[in-house]
Structures are given as structure tokens and as C-alpha cells.
């Protein structure tokens, strides 16, 4: 396996572990508040689209908008999932991509 591919696999695994741990922290924090939730999971395709959305927000408006854009995307996906319980990961990715592409089209050329 080429060194660059090994680095990508190791980095992806580390990122996955970090987000899995973060998900367990969210679940534990909710439980301390008297609510039982499943640890949030971050699918790779959704993560990639969220990173693209953050990139667009940072480059078309302000850098500090990037995490807030990702947060609102997460809220919107969960609201869509509530309205459409059979929402697939691919549907969630397409939903985020649609809004990101609208933002990209509206941004002035650099």
C-alpha cells in the first residue's frame, strides 16, 4: 500500500474514532440531563459534504461562518429526517449538496 494511502486510512480511522468518542460524550451529556439519546454518528459521505459546505461558507462569506453553516446543516438534516423517517444517507448528502451548490452559484467570482 502506498504511503499516502496508508496516511489517509490512518487519518480517516483516527477521525472516525474521534467522532465516535464525541458521539458517546453527547449521549452521556444528554443522560446527565435526564434524556437518553443514541450517540450521534457521522457517516463518511455526510462528513465530506459538510466539509465542502464549511469550505464554501469560509470562502464566500467569513471563516467563522463555517462551523455554524455545518451546525445548521445538521439541524436541517435532522428536521428532514423527522419529516421523512426513511431518509437515506444518500438523500441527506444530496440535501446538503443542493444548498451548498446554491451558495457556490451565488458567490461572486474570485
Secondary structure, DSSP 8 states (H G I E B T S, - for coil): --HHHHHHHHHHHHHHHHHHHHHHHHHHHHHHTT---------HHHHHHHHHHHHHHHHHT-TTHHHHHHHHHHHHHHHHHHH-TT--HHHHHHHHHHHHHHHHHHS---
